[in-house]
Amino acid sequence: MHPIAAWRRLLAEFLGTALLVTAVVGSGIMAVTLSPGDVGLQLLENAVATAFALGTLILTFGPVSGAHFNPVVSAADWFLGRRAGTGLTGAELAGYAAAQTAGAITGSVLANLMFDLPAVTFSTRERSAGHLWLGEVVATAGLLLLIFALARSGRASAAPAAVGAYIGAAYWFTSSTSFANPAVTVGRAFTDTFAGIQPASVPGFVLAQLGGLVVGTGLLLALYPTAGRAADDVVVARPARTR
């Protein structure tokens, strides 16, 4: 049994993902307001706010749920932990993914309302092309490599800064601006703003992220064959569980 109640962990994943998407969407809206006509500066402002927000949210919710905020991270945690008897169970994975997705949608609605926009306006921003999907594979695989390498080497305490820095950088070095998260991708379809994605573009992004999951876990098994032993320390070290 996990030492922290399931409802507390699901609430942490819901709130953490909601606030992450609020930061992504809200900073995008503010960037367009403050820097009209300068897309490069808008992206910089959006990336910096997202990176800092992600780091602080991991610090806030990590001790409760592990601060996954991402179904791909949770799926890798479940898959890699099966052989070692660690990580999430199948039921926990389903619960995490549901909480993360609901939180992401809520985060978009909250950001819309904070900036006096309709609660839900589906995005019209098309993001559908092979090079963007490739960017998502790279971004997602790299994120998994970073997170599990930190956990396996006993450096999970560095995750807030490292993961925030990676996502902030990946905004710029990937063609897709590094969504790298199926739940966040779904949530961002609910806002027709700078950070939005057209609902019709969501399936392609999610499939690419699942491709990144396969690539990332494959590389982890090759580079860190015992990575599953540290699955309980993803993203932030948690008390040991008994089974």
C-alpha positions as a Markdown table, in Angstrom:
| # | Residue | x | y | z |
|---|---|---|---|---|
| 1 | Met | 0.0 | 0.0 | 0.0 |
| 2 | His | 1.3 | 3.4 | -0.9 |
| 3 | Pro | 1.8 | 5.6 | 2.3 |
| 4 | Ile | -0.1 | 8.6 | 0.8 |
| 5 | Ala | -3.8 | 8.2 | 0.2 |
| 6 | Ala | -4.9 | 7.8 | -3.4 |
| 7 | Trp | -7.3 | 10.7 | -3.3 |
| 8 | Arg | -4.5 | 13.1 | -2.1 |
| 9 | Arg | -2.2 | 12.0 | -4.9 |
| 10 | Leu | -4.9 | 12.3 | -7.6 |
| 11 | Leu | -5.8 | 15.8 | -6.2 |
| 12 | Ala | -2.1 | 16.8 | -6.4 |
| 13 | Glu | -1.9 | 15.6 | -10.0 |
| 14 | Phe | -5.1 | 17.4 | -10.9 |
| 15 | Leu | -4.1 | 20.7 | -9.3 |
| 16 | Gly | -0.5 | 20.5 | -10.5 |
| 17 | Thr | -1.5 | 19.9 | -14.1 |
| 18 | Ala | -4.2 | 22.5 | -14.0 |
| 19 | Leu | -1.8 | 25.2 | -12.7 |
| 20 | Leu | 0.8 | 24.1 | -15.3 |
| 21 | Val | -1.6 | 24.7 | -18.1 |
| 22 | Thr | -2.8 | 27.9 | -16.5 |
| 23 | Ala | 0.8 | 29.1 | -16.6 |
| 24 | Val | 1.3 | 28.0 | -20.2 |
| 25 | Val | -2.0 | 29.5 | -21.5 |
| 26 | Gly | -2.0 | 32.6 | -19.3 |
| 27 | Ser | 1.6 | 33.6 | -20.0 |
| 28 | Gly | 0.8 | 33.1 | -23.7 |
| 29 | Ile | -2.1 | 35.5 | -23.5 |
| 30 | Met | 0.0 | 38.0 | -21.5 |
| 31 | Ala | 2.9 | 37.8 | -24.0 |
| 32 | Val | 0.6 | 38.7 | -26.9 |
| 33 | Thr | -0.7 | 41.6 | -24.9 |
| 34 | Leu | 2.7 | 42.9 | -23.8 |
| 35 | Ser | 4.6 | 42.2 | -27.0 |
| 36 | Pro | 2.1 | 42.6 | -30.0 |
| 37 | Gly | 3.6 | 41.8 | -33.3 |
| 38 | Asp | 6.8 | 40.2 | -32.0 |
| 39 | Val | 6.3 | 36.4 | -32.1 |
| 40 | Gly | 9.9 | 35.6 | -31.0 |
| 41 | Leu | 9.6 | 37.7 | -27.8 |
| 42 | Gln | 6.1 | 36.2 | -27.2 |
| 43 | Leu | 7.6 | 32.7 | -27.4 |
| 44 | Leu | 10.5 | 33.7 | -25.0 |
| 45 | Glu | 8.1 | 35.1 | -22.5 |
| 46 | Asn | 5.9 | 32.0 | -22.7 |
| 47 | Ala | 8.8 | 29.7 | -22.4 |
| 48 | Val | 10.4 | 31.4 | -19.4 |
| 49 | Ala | 7.1 | 31.6 | -17.5 |
| 50 | Thr | 6.4 | 27.9 | -18.2 |
| 51 | Ala | 9.8 | 26.8 | -17.1 |
| 52 | Phe | 9.7 | 28.6 | -13.8 |
| 53 | Ala | 6.1 | 27.5 | -13.2 |
| 54 | Leu | 6.9 | 23.9 | -13.8 |
| 55 | Gly | 9.8 | 23.9 | -11.4 |
| 56 | Thr | 7.8 | 25.4 | -8.6 |
| 57 | Leu | 4.9 | 23.1 | -9.2 |
| 58 | Ile | 7.2 | 20.1 | -9.0 |
| 59 | Leu | 8.5 | 21.4 | -5.7 |
| 60 | Thr | 4.9 | 22.0 | -4.4 |
| 61 | Phe | 3.2 | 18.7 | -5.4 |
| 62 | Gly | 6.1 | 16.3 | -5.8 |
| 63 | Pro | 6.1 | 15.2 | -2.2 |
| 64 | Val | 2.5 | 14.1 | -2.5 |
| 65 | Ser | 2.1 | 12.5 | -5.9 |
| 66 | Gly | 5.6 | 12.6 | -7.5 |
| 67 | Ala | 4.5 | 15.5 | -9.7 |
| 68 | His | 4.2 | 13.6 | -13.0 |
| 69 | Phe | 1.6 | 16.1 | -14.5 |
| 70 | Asn | 2.0 | 14.0 | -17.7 |
| 71 | Pro | 0.4 | 10.6 | -18.7 |
| 72 | Val | 3.6 | 9.8 | -20.6 |
| 73 | Val | 5.7 | 10.1 | -17.5 |
| 74 | Ser | 3.1 | 8.0 | -15.5 |
| 75 | Ala | 3.0 | 5.4 | -18.3 |
| 76 | Ala | 6.8 | 5.1 | -18.3 |
| 77 | Asp | 6.8 | 4.9 | -14.5 |
| 78 | Trp | 4.3 | 2.0 | -14.7 |
| 79 | Phe | 6.1 | 0.2 | -17.5 |
| 80 | Leu | 9.6 | 0.4 | -16.1 |
| 81 | Gly | 8.6 | -0.4 | -12.6 |
| 82 | Arg | 6.8 | -3.7 | -13.4 |
| 83 | Arg | 9.9 | -5.8 | -13.3 |
| 84 | Ala | 11.2 | -4.3 | -10.0 |
| 85 | Gly | 7.8 | -4.1 | -8.2 |
| 86 | Thr | 8.0 | -0.3 | -8.0 |
| 87 | Gly | 6.2 | 2.6 | -9.7 |
| 88 | Leu | 2.5 | 3.0 | -10.3 |
| 89 | Thr | 0.0 | 0.1 | -10.6 |
| 90 | Gly | -2.2 | -0.1 | -13.6 |
| 91 | Ala | -5.1 | 1.3 | -11.6 |
| 92 | Glu | -3.0 | 4.2 | -10.4 |
| 93 | Leu | -1.8 | 4.9 | -13.9 |
| 94 | Ala | -5.4 | 5.2 | -15.1 |
| 95 | Gly | -6.3 | 7.5 | -12.2 |
| 96 | Tyr | -3.3 | 9.7 | -12.8 |
| 97 | Ala | -4.0 | 10.0 | -16.5 |
| 98 | Ala | -7.6 | 10.9 | -15.8 |
| 99 | Ala | -6.7 | 13.5 | -13.2 |
| 100 | Gln | -4.0 | 15.0 | -15.4 |
| 101 | Thr | -6.3 | 15.4 | -18.4 |
| 102 | Ala | -9.2 | 16.8 | -16.3 |
| 103 | Gly | -6.7 | 19.2 | -14.7 |
| 104 | Ala | -5.3 | 20.3 | -18.0 |
| 105 | Ile | -8.8 | 21.2 | -19.3 |
| 106 | Thr | -9.5 | 23.0 | -16.1 |
| 107 | Gly | -6.3 | 25.0 | -16.4 |
| 108 | Ser | -7.2 | 26.3 | -19.8 |
| 109 | Val | -10.6 | 27.3 | -18.6 |
| 110 | Leu | -9.1 | 29.1 | -15.6 |
| 111 | Ala | -6.6 | 31.0 | -17.8 |
| 112 | Asn | -9.3 | 32.1 | -20.2 |
| 113 | Leu | -11.5 | 33.4 | -17.3 |
| 114 | Met | -8.6 | 35.2 | -15.7 |
| 115 | Phe | -8.1 | 37.2 | -18.9 |
| 116 | Asp | -11.8 | 37.9 | -19.4 |
| 117 | Leu | -12.2 | 35.5 | -22.3 |
| 118 | Pro | -15.0 | 32.9 | -22.8 |
| 119 | Ala | -14.4 | 29.9 | -20.5 |
| 120 | Val | -14.0 | 27.6 | -23.5 |
| 121 | Thr | -13.2 | 28.6 | -27.1 |
| 122 | Phe | -11.7 | 25.8 | -29.1 |
| 123 | Ser | -8.4 | 26.7 | -30.7 |
| 124 | Thr | -8.2 | 27.4 | -34.4 |
| 125 | Arg | -4.4 | 27.2 | -34.4 |
| 126 | Glu | -3.4 | 24.3 | -36.8 |
| 127 | Arg | -0.4 | 22.3 | -35.7 |
| 128 | Ser | -0.4 | 19.4 | -38.1 |
| 129 | Ala | 2.7 | 18.4 | -40.0 |
| 130 | Gly | 5.3 | 15.7 | -40.0 |
| 131 | His | 8.1 | 17.9 | -38.8 |
| 132 | Leu | 6.0 | 19.0 | -35.8 |
| 133 | Trp | 5.3 | 15.4 | -34.9 |
| 134 | Leu | 9.0 | 14.6 | -35.1 |
| 135 | Gly | 9.6 | 17.5 | -32.8 |
| 136 | Glu | 7.1 | 15.9 | -30.3 |
| 137 | Val | 8.9 | 12.5 | -30.5 |
| 138 | Val | 12.2 | 14.2 | -29.7 |
| 139 | Ala | 10.8 | 16.4 | -26.9 |
| 140 | Thr | 9.0 | 13.5 | -25.2 |
| 141 | Ala | 11.8 | 11.0 | -25.4 |
| 142 | Gly | 14.3 | 13.6 | -24.1 |
| 143 | Leu | 12.0 | 14.4 | -21.2 |
| 144 | Leu | 11.7 | 10.8 | -20.2 |
| 145 | Leu | 15.5 | 10.2 | -20.4 |
| 146 | Leu | 16.1 | 13.2 | -18.2 |
| 147 | Ile | 13.6 | 12.3 | -15.5 |
| 148 | Phe | 14.5 | 8.7 | -15.2 |
| 149 | Ala | 18.2 | 9.3 | -15.4 |
| 150 | Leu | 17.9 | 11.7 | -12.5 |
| 151 | Ala | 15.9 | 9.2 | -10.5 |
| 152 | Arg | 18.2 | 6.3 | -11.3 |
| 153 | Ser | 21.3 | 8.2 | -10.3 |
| 154 | Gly | 19.8 | 9.5 | -7.0 |
| 155 | Arg | 19.5 | 13.1 | -8.2 |
| 156 | Ala | 15.7 | 13.3 | -8.1 |
| 157 | Ser | 16.1 | 16.5 | -5.9 |
| 158 | Ala | 17.4 | 18.2 | -9.0 |
| 159 | Ala | 14.3 | 17.5 | -11.0 |
| 160 | Pro | 12.4 | 20.8 | -10.4 |
| 161 | Ala | 15.2 | 22.8 | -11.9 |
| 162 | Ala | 16.3 | 20.3 | -14.5 |
| 163 | Val | 12.9 | 19.5 | -15.8 |
| 164 | Gly | 11.9 | 23.2 | -15.9 |
| 165 | Ala | 15.1 | 24.0 | -17.7 |
| 166 | Tyr | 14.6 | 21.2 | -20.3 |
| 167 | Ile | 11.1 | 22.2 | -21.1 |
| 168 | Gly | 12.1 | 25.9 | -21.4 |
| 169 | Ala | 14.9 | 25.0 | -23.7 |
| 170 | Ala | 12.8 | 22.6 | -25.8 |
| 171 | Tyr | 10.4 | 25.4 | -26.5 |
| 172 | Trp | 13.2 | 26.7 | -28.7 |
| 173 | Phe | 15.0 | 23.6 | -30.1 |
| 174 | Thr | 12.0 | 21.6 | -31.2 |
| 175 | Ser | 9.8 | 22.5 | -34.1 |
| 176 | Ser | 6.6 | 21.8 | -32.1 |
| 177 | Thr | 7.6 | 24.1 | -29.1 |
| 178 | Ser | 7.6 | 20.9 | -27.0 |
| 179 | Phe | 4.2 | 20.0 | -25.7 |
| 180 | Ala | 5.6 | 16.6 | -24.8 |
| 181 | Asn | 2.4 | 15.8 | -22.8 |
| 182 | Pro | -0.9 | 14.3 | -24.0 |
| 183 | Ala | -2.9 | 15.8 | -21.1 |
| 184 | Val | -1.5 | 19.3 | -21.7 |
| 185 | Thr | -2.1 | 18.9 | -25.5 |
| 186 | Val | -5.8 | 18.1 | -24.9 |
| 187 | Gly | -6.1 | 21.0 | -22.4 |
| 188 | Arg | -4.6 | 23.5 | -24.8 |
| 189 | Ala | -7.3 | 22.7 | -27.4 |
| 190 | Phe | -9.8 | 24.5 | -25.1 |
| 191 | Thr | -8.3 | 28.0 | -25.7 |
| 192 | Asp | -8.1 | 30.0 | -28.9 |
| 193 | Thr | -5.0 | 31.9 | -27.8 |
| 194 | Phe | -1.2 | 31.9 | -28.4 |
| 195 | Ala | -0.7 | 28.5 | -26.7 |
| 196 | Gly | -3.7 | 26.8 | -28.3 |
| 197 | Ile | -3.9 | 23.8 | -30.6 |
| 198 | Gln | -6.7 | 23.0 | -33.0 |
| 199 | Pro | -8.7 | 19.9 | -31.8 |
| 200 | Ala | -8.1 | 18.3 | -35.2 |
| 201 | Ser | -4.4 | 18.5 | -34.6 |
| 202 | Val | -4.5 | 16.9 | -31.1 |
| 203 | Pro | -4.5 | 13.2 | -32.2 |
| 204 | Gly | -1.4 | 13.7 | -34.3 |
| 205 | Phe | 0.5 | 15.3 | -31.4 |
| 206 | Val | -0.7 | 12.6 | -28.9 |
| 207 | Leu | 0.4 | 9.8 | -31.3 |
| 208 | Ala | 3.8 | 11.5 | -31.7 |
| 209 | Gln | 4.1 | 11.7 | -27.9 |
| 210 | Leu | 3.3 | 8.1 | -27.5 |
| 211 | Gly | 6.0 | 7.4 | -30.1 |
| 212 | Gly | 8.3 | 9.4 | -27.9 |
| 213 | Leu | 7.2 | 7.2 | -25.0 |
| 214 | Val | 8.3 | 4.1 | -26.9 |
| 215 | Val | 11.6 | 5.7 | -28.0 |
| 216 | Gly | 12.3 | 7.1 | -24.6 |
| 217 | Thr | 11.6 | 3.9 | -22.6 |
| 218 | Gly | 13.6 | 1.9 | -25.2 |
| 219 | Leu | 16.6 | 4.1 | -24.7 |
| 220 | Leu | 16.2 | 4.0 | -20.9 |
| 221 | Leu | 16.3 | 0.2 | -21.0 |
| 222 | Ala | 19.4 | 0.3 | -23.1 |
| 223 | Leu | 21.2 | 3.0 | -21.1 |
| 224 | Tyr | 19.9 | 2.3 | -17.6 |
| 225 | Pro | 18.7 | -1.4 | -17.5 |
| 226 | Thr | 17.8 | -1.0 | -13.8 |
| 227 | Ala | 15.9 | 2.3 | -14.1 |
| 228 | Gly | 12.7 | 0.6 | -12.9 |
| 229 | Arg | 14.1 | 0.3 | -9.4 |
| 230 | Ala | 13.9 | 4.1 | -9.1 |
| 231 | Ala | 10.3 | 4.4 | -10.4 |
| 232 | Asp | 9.1 | 5.4 | -7.0 |
| 233 | Asp | 11.4 | 8.4 | -7.1 |
| 234 | Val | 9.8 | 9.9 | -10.3 |
| 235 | Val | 9.7 | 12.9 | -10.4 |
| 236 | Val | 10.5 | 13.6 | -6.7 |
| 237 | Ala | 11.6 | 11.0 | -4.3 |
| 238 | Arg | 8.8 | 9.6 | -2.2 |
| 239 | Pro | 8.6 | 7.3 | 0.9 |
| 240 | Ala | 9.1 | 3.6 | 0.1 |
| 241 | Arg | 5.9 | 1.6 | -0.4 |
| 242 | Thr | 5.2 | -2.0 | 0.5 |
| 243 | Arg | 3.3 | -4.4 | -1.7 |
